[in-house]
Amino acid sequence: MDTPLVLETVDGAVDYKGQPVLRSHSGGWRSAYFIIGVEVAERFASYGISSNLITYLTGQLGQSTATAAENVNAWSGTASLLPLLGAFVGDSFLGRYRTILIASLIYILISFTFSRHRLFKIESLRHEKVV
């Protein structure tokens, strides 16, 4: 009698406790929801940044339109190629879920840092105008 597919282990894979991974207990919709949620959040952030980046670079930073367009292209190209680096790191060293988690945390920390820096800059400008 054949062993059912759901009881098979994934060859060479272990969970975080070092136990063999059963196909019936790994992956599935729970993992898919996590990945889809991270990707949706990343797309919202990416499109939000890209739609306002030229205006910010030319207005707040005083760059010329040509320099701003060059910087936006560099940012867009880098954002498009970084998933290849993430795939290499995930497949070679960390594993897919740990890579997604670490990359998401880095993304959140950088976004928080830049938004916090911007808020402090606005507050300092308000105090300068009052004085």
N, CA, C and O atoms as a printed pandas DataFrame, in Angstrom:
     atom_number atom_name residue_name chain_id  residue_number  x_coord  y_coord  z_coord
0              1         N          MET        A               1    0.838   -1.177    0.000
1              2        CA          MET        A               1    0.000    0.000    0.000
2              3         C          MET        A               1    0.881    1.238    0.000
3              4         O          MET        A               1    1.869    1.296    0.733
4              5         N          ASP        A               2    0.534    2.229   -0.815
5              6        CA          ASP        A               2    1.302    3.466   -0.922
6              7         C          ASP        A               2    0.994    4.394    0.237
7              8         O          ASP        A               2   -0.122    4.419    0.756
8              9         N          THR        A               3    2.024    5.172    0.640
9             10        CA          THR        A               3    1.833    6.174    1.680
10            11         C          THR        A               3    1.126    7.379    1.060
11            12         O          THR        A               3    1.497    7.817   -0.029
12            13         N          PRO        A               4    0.113    7.920    1.738
13            14        CA          PRO        A               4   -0.560    9.091    1.182
14            15         C          PRO        A               4    0.394   10.275    1.057
15            16         O          PRO        A               4    1.347   10.398    1.825
16            17         N          LEU        A               5    0.133   11.134    0.093
17            18        CA          LEU        A               5    0.986   12.283   -0.180
18            19         C          LEU        A               5    1.089   13.222    1.020
19            20         O          LEU        A               5    2.146   13.811    1.245
20            21         N          VAL        A               6    0.031   13.370    1.783
21            22        CA          VAL        A               6    0.035   14.322    2.893
22            23         C          VAL        A               6    0.971   13.904    4.028
23            24         O          VAL        A               6    1.331   14.748    4.849
24            25         N          LEU        A               7    1.375   12.647    4.103
25            26        CA          LEU        A               7    2.274   12.207    5.161
26            27         C          LEU        A               7    3.740   12.197    4.735
27            28         O          LEU        A               7    4.618   11.856    5.529
28            29         N          GLU        A               8    4.002   12.567    3.498
29            30        CA          GLU        A               8    5.382   12.582    3.021
30            31         C          GLU        A               8    6.140   13.756    3.626
31            32         O          GLU        A               8    5.584   14.826    3.872
32            33         N          THR        A               9    7.420   13.521    3.857
33            34        CA          THR        A               9    8.267   14.613    4.324
34            35         C          THR        A               9    8.909   15.296    3.128
35            36         O          THR        A               9    9.061   14.699    2.063
36            37         N          VAL        A              10    9.279   16.544    3.317
37            38        CA          VAL        A              10    9.969   17.294    2.286
38            39         C          VAL        A              10   11.445   16.947    2.398
39            40         O          VAL        A              10   12.055   17.147    3.448
40            41         N          ASP        A              11   12.018   16.431    1.322
41            42        CA          ASP        A              11   13.410   15.979    1.350
42            43         C          ASP        A              11   14.369   17.101    1.719
43            44         O          ASP        A              11   14.377   18.157    1.087
44            45         N          GLY        A              12   15.175   16.864    2.744
45            46        CA          GLY        A              12   16.211   17.795    3.145
46            47         C          GLY        A              12   15.717   19.027    3.886
47            48         O          GLY        A              12   16.509   19.932    4.150
48            49         N          ALA        A              13   14.438   19.094    4.230
49            50        CA          ALA        A              13   13.899   20.274    4.903
50            51         C          ALA        A              13   13.552   19.943    6.351
51            52         O          ALA        A              13   12.993   18.889    6.652
52            53         N          VAL        A              14   13.898   20.875    7.237
53            54        CA          VAL        A              14   13.543   20.742    8.647
54            55         C          VAL        A              14   12.888   22.038    9.094
55            56         O          VAL        A              14   13.139   23.097    8.519
56            57         N          ASP        A              15   12.045   21.954   10.125
57            58        CA          ASP        A              15   11.413   23.155   10.655
58            59         C          ASP        A              15   12.347   23.838   11.647
59            60         O          ASP        A              15   13.492   23.416   11.807
60            61         N          TYR        A              16   11.871   24.890   12.316
61            62        CA          TYR        A              16   12.723   25.653   13.217
62            63         C          TYR        A              16   13.147   24.855   14.443
63            64         O          TYR        A              16   14.075   25.254   15.147
64            65         N          LYS        A              17   12.472   23.720   14.712
65            66        CA          LYS        A              17   12.862   22.858   15.827
66            67         C          LYS        A              17   13.795   21.731   15.392
67            68         O          LYS        A              17   14.221   20.929   16.223
68            69         N          GLY        A              18   14.120   21.660   14.094
69            70        CA          GLY        A              18   14.993   20.620   13.580
70            71         C          GLY        A              18   14.272   19.331   13.219
71            72         O          GLY        A              18   14.922   18.332   12.912
72            73         N          GLN        A              19   12.956   19.331   13.248
73            74        CA          GLN        A              19   12.160   18.148   12.911
74            75         C          GLN        A              19   11.898   18.105   11.407
75            76         O          GLN        A              19   11.838   19.155   10.768
76            77         N          PRO        A              20   11.742   16.922   10.833
77            78        CA          PRO        A              20   11.421   16.837    9.397
78            79         C          PRO        A              20   10.086   17.530    9.111
79            80         O          PRO        A              20    9.161   17.484    9.922
80            81         N          VAL        A              21   10.006   18.166    7.955
81            82        CA          VAL        A              21    8.806   18.908    7.564
82            83         C          VAL        A              21    7.850   17.979    6.836
83            84         O          VAL        A              21    8.224   17.328    5.861
84            85         N          LEU        A              22    6.623   17.922    7.313
85            86        CA          LEU        A              22    5.579   17.166    6.627
86            87         C          LEU        A              22    4.893   18.079    5.623
87            88         O          LEU        A              22    4.630   19.246    5.913
88            89         N          ARG        A              23    4.603   17.544    4.443
89            90        CA          ARG        A              23    3.937   18.343    3.419
90            91         C          ARG        A              23    2.575   18.853    3.887
91            92         O          ARG        A              23    2.160   19.944    3.495
92            93         N          SER        A              24    1.891   18.095    4.701
93            94        CA          SER        A              24    0.557   18.491    5.133
94            95         C          SER        A              24    0.585   19.635    6.142
95            96         O          SER        A              24   -0.441   20.274    6.372
96            97         N          HIS        A              25    1.758   19.908    6.757
97            98        CA          HIS        A              25    1.847   20.945    7.787
98            99         C          HIS        A              25    2.693   22.130    7.361
99           100         O          HIS        A              25    2.977   22.990    8.194
100          101         N          SER        A              26    3.104   22.217    6.124
101          102        CA          SER        A              26    3.949   23.328    5.681
102          103         C          SER        A              26    3.302   24.031    4.504
103          104         O          SER        A              26    2.517   23.452    3.755
104          105         N          GLY        A              27    3.654   25.282    4.369
105          106        CA          GLY        A              27    3.122   26.066    3.259
106          107         C          GLY        A              27    1.639   26.317    3.425
107          108         O          GLY        A              27    1.165   26.604    4.524
108          109         N          GLY        A              28    0.919   26.209    2.343
109          110        CA          GLY        A              28   -0.525   26.389    2.389
110          111         C          GLY        A              28   -0.931   27.849    2.351
111          112         O          GLY        A              28   -0.123   28.729    2.054
112          113         N          TRP        A              29   -2.185   28.088    2.652
113          114        CA          TRP        A              29   -2.747   29.428    2.556
114          115         C          TRP        A              29   -2.220   30.373    3.625
115          116         O          TRP        A              29   -2.116   31.574    3.375
116          117         N          ARG        A              30   -1.888   29.876    4.797
117          118        CA          ARG        A              30   -1.355   30.757    5.836
118          119         C          ARG        A              30   -0.071   31.427    5.358
119          120         O          ARG        A              30    0.118   32.627    5.554
120          121         N          SER        A              31    0.791   30.667    4.746
121          122        CA          SER        A              31    2.033   31.221    4.209
122          123         C          SER        A              31    1.756   32.136    3.027
123          124         O          SER        A              31    2.397   33.175    2.872
124          125         N          ALA        A              32    0.804   31.748    2.200
125          126        CA          ALA        A              32    0.470   32.567    1.039
126          127         C          ALA        A              32   -0.099   33.912    1.467
127          128         O          ALA        A              32    0.236   34.934    0.867
128          129         N          TYR        A              33   -0.952   33.941    2.488
129          130        CA          TYR        A              33   -1.507   35.205    2.978
130          131         C          TYR        A              33   -0.408   36.130    3.477
131          132         O          TYR        A              33   -0.453   37.338    3.243
132          133         N          PHE        A              34    0.568   35.570    4.159
133          134        CA          PHE        A              34    1.692   36.364    4.655
134          135         C          PHE        A              34    2.465   36.997    3.500
135          136         O          PHE        A              34    2.746   38.195    3.523
136          137         N          ILE        A              35    2.804   36.207    2.506
137          138        CA          ILE        A              35    3.583   36.711    1.366
138          139         C          ILE        A              35    2.773   37.722    0.570
139          140         O          ILE        A              35    3.310   38.753    0.165
140          141         N          ILE        A              36    1.498   37.450    0.335
141          142        CA          ILE        A              36    0.647   38.382   -0.414
142          143         C          ILE        A              36    0.507   39.696    0.352
143          144         O          ILE        A              36    0.567   40.768   -0.250
144          145         N          GLY        A              37    0.322   39.627    1.664
145          146        CA          GLY        A              37    0.208   40.841    2.474
146          147         C          GLY        A              37    1.459   41.693    2.421
147          148         O          GLY        A              37    1.376   42.915    2.297
148          149         N          VAL        A              38    2.619   41.058    2.513
149          150        CA          VAL        A              38    3.882   41.788    2.447
150          151         C          VAL        A              38    4.045   42.434    1.077
151          152         O          VAL        A              38    4.469   43.586    0.986
152          153         N          GLU        A              39    3.719   41.722    0.028
153          154        CA          GLU        A              39    3.860   42.260   -1.324
154          155         C          GLU        A              39    2.904   43.414   -1.583
155          156         O          GLU        A              39    3.283   44.393   -2.226
156          157         N          VAL        A              40    1.663   43.316   -1.092
157          158        CA          VAL        A              40    0.702   44.410   -1.261
158          159         C          VAL        A              40    1.197   45.659   -0.533
159          160         O          VAL        A              40    1.142   46.758   -1.084
160          161         N          ALA        A              41    1.676   45.497    0.694
161          162        CA          ALA        A              41    2.194   46.635    1.448
162          163         C          ALA        A              41    3.410   47.246    0.746
163          164         O          ALA        A              41    3.554   48.468    0.701
164          165         N          GLU        A              42    4.263   46.414    0.211
165          166        CA          GLU        A              42    5.451   46.898   -0.491
166          167         C          GLU        A              42    5.054   47.660   -1.750
167          168         O          GLU        A              42    5.646   48.698   -2.043
168          169         N          ARG        A              43    4.078   47.180   -2.494
169          170        CA          ARG        A              43    3.623   47.862   -3.711
170          171         C          ARG        A              43    3.004   49.220   -3.387
171          172         O          ARG        A              43    3.272   50.202   -4.079
172          173         N          PHE        A              44    2.180   49.282   -2.342
173          174        CA          PHE        A              44    1.603   50.561   -1.937
174          175         C          PHE        A              44    2.709   51.569   -1.612
175          176         O          PHE        A              44    2.660   52.718   -2.049
176          177         N          ALA        A              45    3.692   51.131   -0.849
177          178        CA          ALA        A              45    4.792   52.019   -0.480
178          179         C          ALA        A              45    5.601   52.433   -1.708
179          180         O          ALA        A              45    5.955   53.603   -1.857
180          181         N          SER        A              46    5.891   51.482   -2.576
181          182        CA          SER        A              46    6.689   51.766   -3.764
182          183         C          SER        A              46    5.983   52.748   -4.695
183          184         O          SER        A              46    6.599   53.711   -5.150
184          185         N          TYR        A              47    4.719   52.526   -4.981
185          186        CA          TYR        A              47    3.984   53.430   -5.861
186          187         C          TYR        A              47    3.770   54.787   -5.200
187          188         O          TYR        A              47    3.784   55.816   -5.877
188          189         N          GLY        A              48    3.573   54.796   -3.897
189          190        CA          GLY        A              48    3.439   56.067   -3.193
190          191         C          GLY        A              48    4.704   56.893   -3.263
191          192         O          GLY        A              48    4.643   58.110   -3.440
192          193         N          ILE        A              49    5.847   56.250   -3.127
193          194        CA          ILE        A              49    7.122   56.959   -3.206
194          195         C          ILE        A              49    7.381   57.423   -4.630
195          196         O          ILE        A              49    7.737   58.580   -4.852
196          197         N          SER        A              50    7.207   56.534   -5.593
197          198        CA          SER        A              50    7.549   56.879   -6.975
198          199         C          SER        A              50    6.659   57.976   -7.544
199          200         O          SER        A              50    7.108   58.753   -8.386
200          201         N          SER        A              51    5.411   58.053   -7.102
201          202        CA          SER        A              51    4.524   59.078   -7.652
202          203         C          SER        A              51    4.897   60.478   -7.186
203          204         O          SER        A              51    4.588   61.450   -7.875
204          205         N          ASN        A              52    5.546   60.605   -6.048
205          206        CA          ASN        A              52    5.894   61.923   -5.513
206          207         C          ASN        A              52    7.388   62.223   -5.507
207          208         O          ASN        A              52    7.801   63.291   -5.054
208          209         N          LEU        A              53    8.191   61.308   -5.997
209          210        CA          LEU        A              53    9.634   61.456   -5.835
210          211         C          LEU        A              53   10.207   62.612   -6.648
211          212         O          LEU        A              53   11.036   63.360   -6.129
212          213         N          ILE        A              54    9.800   62.785   -7.891
213          214        CA          ILE        A              54   10.346   63.883   -8.706
214          215         C          ILE        A              54    9.962   65.226   -8.113
215          216         O          ILE        A              54   10.780   66.145   -8.071
216          217         N          THR        A              55    8.720   65.346   -7.655
217          218        CA          THR        A              55    8.281   66.594   -7.037
218          219         C          THR        A              55    9.112   66.905   -5.794
219          220         O          THR        A              55    9.515   68.048   -5.581
220          221         N          TYR        A              56    9.363   65.894   -4.985
221          222        CA          TYR        A              56   10.171   66.092   -3.777
222          223         C          TYR        A              56   11.611   66.459   -4.132
223          224         O          TYR        A              56   12.182   67.374   -3.539
224          225         N          LEU        A              57   12.196   65.754   -5.089
225          226        CA          LEU        A              57   13.594   66.009   -5.440
226          227         C          LEU        A              57   13.780   67.397   -6.049
227          228         O          LEU        A              57   14.773   68.067   -5.766
228          229         N          THR        A              58   12.836   67.832   -6.879
229          230        CA          THR        A              58   12.982   69.155   -7.495
230          231         C          THR        A              58   12.575   70.270   -6.540
231          232         O          THR        A              58   13.170   71.348   -6.565
232          233         N          GLY        A              59   11.580   70.031   -5.704
233          234        CA          GLY        A              59   11.102   71.079   -4.804
234          235         C          GLY        A              59   11.911   71.185   -3.530
235          236         O          GLY        A              59   12.603   72.182   -3.322
236          237         N          GLN        A              60   11.840   70.185   -2.678
237          238        CA          GLN        A              60   12.478   70.224   -1.361
238          239         C          GLN        A              60   13.998   70.164   -1.433
239          240         O          GLN        A              60   14.685   70.860   -0.685
240          241         N          LEU        A              61   14.528   69.331   -2.333
241          242        CA          LEU        A              61   15.983   69.176   -2.414
242          243         C          LEU        A              61   16.633   70.090   -3.442
243          244         O          LEU        A              61   17.858   70.201   -3.487
244          245         N          GLY        A              62   15.811   70.754   -4.278
245          246        CA          GLY        A              62   16.345   71.728   -5.225
246          247         C          GLY        A              62   17.135   71.138   -6.375
247          248         O          GLY        A              62   17.985   71.825   -6.942
248          249         N          GLN        A              63   16.888   69.902   -6.735
249          250        CA          GLN        A              63   17.598   69.298   -7.864
250          251         C          GLN        A              63   16.971   69.756   -9.174
251          252         O          GLN        A              63   15.799   70.129   -9.223
252          253         N          SER        A              64   17.777   69.720  -10.235
253          254        CA          SER        A              64   17.220   70.014  -11.553
254          255         C          SER        A              64   16.333   68.850  -11.974
255          256         O          SER        A              64   16.424   67.754  -11.423
256          257         N          THR        A              65   15.481   69.100  -12.949
257          258        CA          THR        A              65   14.572   68.048  -13.410
258          259         C          THR        A              65   15.344   66.862  -13.974
259          260         O          THR        A              65   14.965   65.711  -13.757
260          261         N          ALA        A              66   16.433   67.142  -14.703
261          262        CA          ALA        A              66   17.235   66.056  -15.277
262          263         C          ALA        A              66   17.895   65.209  -14.190
263          264         O          ALA        A              66   17.904   63.981  -14.275
264          265         N          THR        A              67   18.447   65.865  -13.170
265          266        CA          THR        A              67   19.074   65.131  -12.065
266          267         C          THR        A              67   18.043   64.337  -11.285
267          268         O          THR        A              67   18.297   63.198  -10.893
268          269         N          ALA        A              68   16.874   64.937  -11.057
269          270        CA          ALA        A              68   15.801   64.235  -10.346
270          271         C          ALA        A              68   15.339   63.013  -11.132
271          272         O          ALA        A              68   15.119   61.950  -10.551
272          273         N          ALA        A              69   15.193   63.154  -12.442
273          274        CA          ALA        A              69   14.783   62.017  -13.276
274          275         C          ALA        A              69   15.839   60.918  -13.253
275          276         O          ALA        A              69   15.504   59.734  -13.238
276          277         N          GLU        A              70   17.102   61.303  -13.249
277          278        CA          GLU        A              70   18.193   60.325  -13.168
278          279         C          GLU        A              70   18.144   59.568  -11.836
279          280         O          GLU        A              70   18.324   58.351  -11.800
280          281         N          ASN        A              71   17.902   60.292  -10.755
281          282        CA          ASN        A              71   17.826   59.662   -9.433
282          283         C          ASN        A              71   16.605   58.750   -9.306
283          284         O          ASN        A              71   16.684   57.690   -8.686
284          285         N          VAL        A              72   15.484   59.160   -9.888
285          286        CA          VAL        A              72   14.290   58.314   -9.860
286          287         C          VAL        A              72   14.532   57.038  -10.653
287          288         O          VAL        A              72   14.111   55.962  -10.228
288          289         N          ASN        A              73   15.201   57.138  -11.796
289          290        CA          ASN        A              73   15.518   55.943  -12.579
290          291         C          ASN        A              73   16.461   55.016  -11.817
291          292         O          ASN        A              73   16.297   53.796  -11.856
292          293         N          ALA        A              74   17.447   55.585  -11.127
293          294        CA          ALA        A              74   18.361   54.760  -10.326
294          295         C          ALA        A              74   17.601   54.072   -9.197
295          296         O          ALA        A              74   17.824   52.892   -8.931
296          297         N          TRP        A              75   16.702   54.803   -8.531
297          298        CA          TRP        A              75   15.906   54.224   -7.452
298          299         C          TRP        A              75   15.001   53.113   -7.979
299          300         O          TRP        A              75   14.889   52.052   -7.365
300          301         N          SER        A              76   14.366   53.358   -9.101
301          302        CA          SER        A              76   13.464   52.367   -9.682
302          303         C          SER        A              76   14.227   51.109  -10.115
303          304         O          SER        A              76   13.767   49.990   -9.890
304          305         N          GLY        A              77   15.382   51.300  -10.729
305          306        CA          GLY        A              77   16.192   50.155  -11.145
306          307         C          GLY        A              77   16.691   49.343   -9.964
307          308         O          GLY        A              77   16.684   48.112   -9.998
308          309         N          THR        A              78   17.126   50.036   -8.918
309          310        CA          THR        A              78   17.583   49.351   -7.715
310          311         C          THR        A              78   16.445   48.576   -7.064
311          312         O          THR        A              78   16.623   47.433   -6.643
312          313         N          ALA        A              79   15.281   49.203   -6.983
313          314        CA          ALA        A              79   14.115   48.535   -6.390
314          315         C          ALA        A              79   13.682   47.322   -7.215
315          316         O          ALA        A              79   13.138   46.359   -6.674
316          317         N          SER        A              80   13.925   47.374   -8.516
317          318        CA          SER        A              80   13.556   46.241   -9.377
318          319         C          SER        A              80   14.565   45.099   -9.294
319          320         O          SER        A              80   14.196   43.937   -9.466
320          321         N          LEU        A              81   15.833   45.415   -9.033
321          322        CA          LEU        A              81   16.867   44.376   -9.001
322          323         C          LEU        A              81   17.104   43.768   -7.617
323          324         O          LEU        A              81   17.643   42.666   -7.521
324          325         N          LEU        A              82   16.716   44.455   -6.555
325          326        CA          LEU        A              82   16.943   43.918   -5.210
326          327         C          LEU        A              82   16.239   42.582   -4.950
327          328         O          LEU        A              82   16.762   41.785   -4.171
328          329         N          PRO        A              83   15.080   42.292   -5.561
329          330        CA          PRO        A              83   14.513   40.957   -5.354
330          331         C          PRO        A              83   15.433   39.814   -5.806
331          332         O          PRO        A              83   15.365   38.713   -5.258
332          333         N          LEU        A              84   16.287   40.070   -6.795
333          334        CA          LEU        A              84   17.248   39.035   -7.193
334          335         C          LEU        A              84   18.243   38.750   -6.074
335          336         O          LEU        A              84   18.583   37.596   -5.817
336          337         N          LEU        A              85   18.706   39.803   -5.414
337          338        CA          LEU        A              85   19.594   39.620   -4.265
338          339         C          LEU        A              85   18.870   38.892   -3.141
339          340         O          LEU        A              85   19.430   37.990   -2.519
340          341         N          GLY        A              86   17.625   39.285   -2.881
341          342        CA          GLY        A              86   16.831   38.618   -1.854
342          343         C          GLY        A              86   16.613   37.146   -2.158
343          344         O          GLY        A              86   16.645   36.311   -1.255
344          345         N          ALA        A              87   16.393   36.828   -3.421
345          346        CA          ALA        A              87   16.208   35.428   -3.810
346          347         C          ALA        A              87   17.490   34.625   -3.581
347          348         O          ALA        A              87   17.442   33.493   -3.100
348          349         N          PHE        A              88   18.617   35.208   -3.921
349          350        CA          PHE        A              88   19.897   34.514   -3.720
350          351         C          PHE        A              88   20.156   34.277   -2.238
351          352         O          PHE        A              88   20.520   33.173   -1.832
352          353         N          VAL        A              89   19.964   35.325   -1.428
353          354        CA          VAL        A              89   20.197   35.196    0.018
354          355         C          VAL        A              89   19.222   34.193    0.625
355          356         O          VAL        A              89   19.603   33.370    1.457
356          357         N          GLY        A              90   17.962   34.270    0.203
357          358        CA          GLY        A              90   16.952   33.359    0.738
358          359         C          GLY        A              90   17.215   31.913    0.366
359          360         O          GLY        A              90   17.099   31.021    1.208
360          361         N          ASP        A              91   17.566   31.676   -0.878
361          362        CA          ASP        A              91   17.805   30.303   -1.323
362          363         C          ASP        A              91   19.117   29.736   -0.799
363          364         O          ASP        A              91   19.220   28.532   -0.560
364          365         N          SER        A              92   20.119   30.588   -0.618
365          366        CA          SER        A              92   21.444   30.095   -0.241
366          367         C          SER        A              92   21.690   30.069    1.268
367          368         O          SER        A              92   22.397   29.190    1.762
368          369         N          PHE        A              93   21.116   31.016    2.001
369          370        CA          PHE        A              93   21.515   31.165    3.389
370          371         C          PHE        A              93   20.372   31.129    4.401
371          372         O          PHE        A              93   20.396   30.315    5.325
372          373         N          LEU        A              94   19.382   31.990    4.244
373          374        CA          LEU        A              94   18.417   32.219    5.317
374          375         C          LEU        A              94   17.121   31.430    5.202
375          376         O          LEU        A              94   16.478   31.173    6.220
376          377         N          GLY        A              95   16.726   31.047    4.024
377          378        CA          GLY        A              95   15.413   30.449    3.832
378          379         C          GLY        A              95   14.408   31.518    3.442
379          380         O          GLY        A              95   14.613   32.699    3.722
380          381         N          ARG        A              96   13.331   31.113    2.801
381          382        CA          ARG        A              96   12.415   32.098    2.223
382          383         C          ARG        A              96   11.690   32.936    3.258
383          384         O          ARG        A              96   11.618   34.156    3.105
384          385         N          TYR        A              97   11.150   32.332    4.303
385          386        CA          TYR        A              97   10.346   33.096    5.251
386          387         C          TYR        A              97   11.202   34.013    6.115
387          388         O          TYR        A              97   10.815   35.147    6.399
388          389         N          ARG        A              98   12.350   33.528    6.527
389          390        CA          ARG        A              98   13.245   34.366    7.323
390          391         C          ARG        A              98   13.742   35.543    6.482
391          392         O          ARG        A              98   13.878   36.653    6.998
392          393         N          THR        A              99   14.013   35.317    5.205
393          394        CA          THR        A              99   14.450   36.395    4.322
394          395         C          THR        A              99   13.355   37.447    4.168
395          396         O          THR        A              99   13.629   38.645    4.238
396          397         N          ILE        A             100   12.121   37.005    3.960
397          398        CA          ILE        A             100   11.002   37.943    3.827
398          399         C          ILE        A             100   10.817   38.731    5.115
399          400         O          ILE        A             100   10.592   39.941    5.076
400          401         N          LEU        A             101   10.908   38.068    6.235
401          402        CA          LEU        A             101   10.736   38.740    7.523
402          403         C          LEU        A             101   11.831   39.780    7.755
403          404         O          LEU        A             101   11.537   40.911    8.142
404          405         N          ILE        A             102   13.074   39.410    7.525
405          406        CA          ILE        A             102   14.187   40.336    7.737
406          407         C          ILE        A             102   14.109   41.511    6.766
407          408         O          ILE        A             102   14.300   42.658    7.170
408          409         N          ALA        A             103   13.832   41.242    5.498
409          410        CA          ALA        A             103   13.717   42.322    4.510
410          411         C          ALA        A             103   12.555   43.257    4.853
411          412         O          ALA        A             103   12.666   44.470    4.675
412          413         N          SER        A             104   11.458   42.710    5.336
413          414        CA          SER        A             104   10.312   43.540    5.723
414          415         C          SER        A             104   10.663   44.423    6.909
415          416         O          SER        A             104   10.298   45.599    6.937
416          417         N          LEU        A             105   11.368   43.871    7.886
417          418        CA          LEU        A             105   11.773   44.667    9.044
418          419         C          LEU        A             105   12.736   45.786    8.652
419          420         O          LEU        A             105   12.623   46.907    9.148
420          421         N          ILE        A             106   13.673   45.487    7.769
421          422        CA          ILE        A             106   14.596   46.522    7.286
422          423         C          ILE        A             106   13.826   47.619    6.568
423          424         O          ILE        A             106   14.089   48.803    6.778
424          425         N          TYR        A             107   12.880   47.234    5.725
425          426        CA          TYR        A             107   12.072   48.188    4.974
426          427         C          TYR        A             107   11.273   49.083    5.918
427          428         O          TYR        A             107   11.204   50.295    5.716
428          429         N          ILE        A             108   10.672   48.493    6.943
429          430        CA          ILE        A             108    9.880   49.260    7.907
430          431         C          ILE        A             108   10.777   50.213    8.695
431          432         O          ILE        A             108   10.413   51.369    8.907
432          433         N          LEU        A             109   11.948   49.736    9.132
433          434        CA          LEU        A             109   12.859   50.589    9.889
434          435         C          LEU        A             109   13.357   51.778    9.065
435          436         O          LEU        A             109   13.444   52.897    9.569
436          437         N          ILE        A             110   13.678   51.531    7.809
437          438        CA          ILE        A             110   14.141   52.623    6.942
438          439         C          ILE        A             110   13.009   53.612    6.696
439          440         O          ILE        A             110   13.219   54.824    6.760
440          441         N          SER        A             111   11.813   53.106    6.416
441          442        CA          SER        A             111   10.673   54.000    6.193
442          443         C          SER        A             111   10.382   54.828    7.439
443          444         O          SER        A             111   10.123   56.027    7.340
444          445         N          PHE        A             112   10.423   54.201    8.601
445          446        CA          PHE        A             112   10.184   54.911    9.859
446          447         C          PHE        A             112   11.257   55.967   10.094
447          448         O          PHE        A             112   10.949   57.080   10.522
448          449         N          THR        A             113   12.505   55.631    9.821
449          450        CA          THR        A             113   13.603   56.568   10.022
450          451         C          THR        A             113   13.439   57.798    9.141
451          452         O          THR        A             113   13.593   58.925    9.612
452          453         N          PHE        A             114   13.123   57.587    7.854
453          454        CA          PHE        A             114   12.970   58.719    6.950
454          455         C          PHE        A             114   11.743   59.560    7.295
455          456         O          PHE        A             114   11.800   60.788    7.228
456          457         N          SER        A             115   10.654   58.924    7.658
457          458        CA          SER        A             115    9.461   59.691    8.002
458          459         C          SER        A             115    9.676   60.461    9.305
459          460         O          SER        A             115    9.205   61.590    9.441
460          461         N          ARG        A             116   10.366   59.875   10.237
461          462        CA          ARG        A             116   10.658   60.549   11.506
462          463         C          ARG        A             116   11.589   61.735   11.275
463          464         O          ARG        A             116   11.403   62.800   11.863
464          465         N          HIS        A             117   12.592   61.549   10.417
465          466        CA          HIS        A             117   13.510   62.631   10.074
466          467         C          HIS        A             117   12.741   63.791    9.431
467          468         O          HIS        A             117   13.001   64.959    9.721
468          469         N          ARG        A             118   11.816   63.459    8.576
469          470        CA          ARG        A             118   11.006   64.472    7.896
470          471         C          ARG        A             118   10.128   65.220    8.904
471          472         O          ARG        A             118    9.996   66.441    8.811
472          473         N          LEU        A             119    9.534   64.518    9.855
473          474        CA          LEU        A             119    8.710   65.171   10.866
474          475         C          LEU        A             119    9.532   66.131   11.722
475          476         O          LEU        A             119    9.074   67.229   12.039
476          477         N          PHE        A             120   10.746   65.721   12.097
477          478        CA          PHE        A             120   11.598   66.602   12.894
478          479         C          PHE        A             120   11.999   67.836   12.091
479          480         O          PHE        A             120   12.106   68.930   12.646
480          481         N          LYS        A             121   12.218   67.666   10.799
481          482        CA          LYS        A             121   12.587   68.784    9.947
482          483         C          LYS        A             121   11.431   69.778    9.867
483          484         O          LYS        A             121   11.655   70.987    9.926
484          485         N          ILE        A             122   10.196   69.286    9.734
485          486        CA          ILE        A             122    9.027   70.161    9.680
486          487         C          ILE        A             122    8.874   70.912   10.997
487          488         O          ILE        A             122    8.612   72.114   10.995
488          489         N          GLU        A             123    9.037   70.214   12.128
489          490        CA          GLU        A             123    8.923   70.858   13.438
490          491         C          GLU        A             123    9.996   71.935   13.618
491          492         O          GLU        A             123    9.707   73.000   14.162
492          493         N          SER        A             124   11.218   71.679   13.174
493          494        CA          SER        A             124   12.277   72.675   13.329
494          495         C          SER        A             124   12.004   73.890   12.448
495          496         O          SER        A             124   12.328   75.014   12.832
496          497         N          LEU        A             125   11.413   73.679   11.275
497          498        CA          LEU        A             125   11.065   74.811   10.417
498          499         C          LEU        A             125    9.958   75.651   11.045
499          500         O          LEU        A             125    9.974   76.875   10.920
500          501         N          ARG        A             126    9.007   75.024   11.712
501          502        CA          ARG        A             126    7.941   75.761   12.368
502          503         C          ARG        A             126    8.490   76.625   13.498
503          504         O          ARG        A             126    8.058   77.764   13.679
504          505         N          HIS        A             127    9.441   76.085   14.260
505          506        CA          HIS        A             127   10.018   76.840   15.369
506          507         C          HIS        A             127   10.868   78.002   14.864
507          508         O          HIS        A             127   10.917   79.052   15.505
508          509         N          GLU        A             128   11.536   77.832   13.728
509          510        CA          GLU        A             128   12.346   78.900   13.168
510          511         C          GLU        A             128   11.477   80.056   12.708
511          512         O          GLU        A             128   11.861   81.215   12.862
512          513         N          LYS        A             129   10.307   79.758   12.143
513          514        CA          LYS        A             129    9.419   80.809   11.648
514          515         C          LYS        A             129    8.765   81.580   12.785
515          516         O          LYS        A             129    8.505   82.776   12.651
516          517         N          VAL        A             130    8.496   80.907   13.911
517          518        CA          VAL        A             130    7.859   81.546   15.044
518          519         C          VAL        A             130    8.800   82.517   15.733
519          520         O          VAL        A             130    8.392   83.596   16.164
520          521         N          VAL        A             131   10.060   82.127   15.832
521          522        CA          VAL        A             131   11.055   82.935   16.561
522          523         C          VAL        A             131   11.457   84.142   15.804
523          524         O          VAL        A             131   12.283   84.922   16.279
